[in-house]
Amino acid sequence: MAEEKEAFLSRWSRLKREAPERGKALEEKKEAEAKPAPVLPPVETLTPESDFAGFMNPKVKEELRRLALKKLFSDPHFSTPDPFEPFSGDWTVGEPIAEELLAKLSQTRSVLLSQTEREEQDREQKVAEEEEAKHDEPGRQDA
């Protein structure tokens, strides 16, 4: 046996000493449960300066708490993004990338283009390279 067992009388004595502490904790818990939910003002009358602490009480229903928080955060003070926060702006309003540039991007080629479109681009690129090679013949000098 790796663990030594506590002697019966020692255990009984220890539990007897701890009993009043447990009783106090249970009484405090029962008192907290017995307290009624705080009297709250109607959500419609709340302003940003109102005290919202009562709505955070565990006795308050979740729906009422959410309504109070929606009312609080609907204030422009909270709903206006910080202009100095780098990710707070709306970055979806910019101009889209032009089709010509999009076709040139290598990542676009591997992600957005289908296999047939990739093959077609490869053929066009080979034709363009052949045309360029005809004009740049080695050994030929223009006078």
Buried (B, 14 or more C-beta within 10 A) or exposed (E): EEEEEEEEEEEEEEEEEEEEEEEEEEEEEEEEEEEEEEEBEEBEEBEEEBEBEBBEEEEBEEEEBEBBBEBBEEEEEEEEEEEEEEEEEEEEEEEEEEEEEEBEEEEEBEEEBEEEEEEEBEEEEEEEEEEEEEEEEEEEEEE
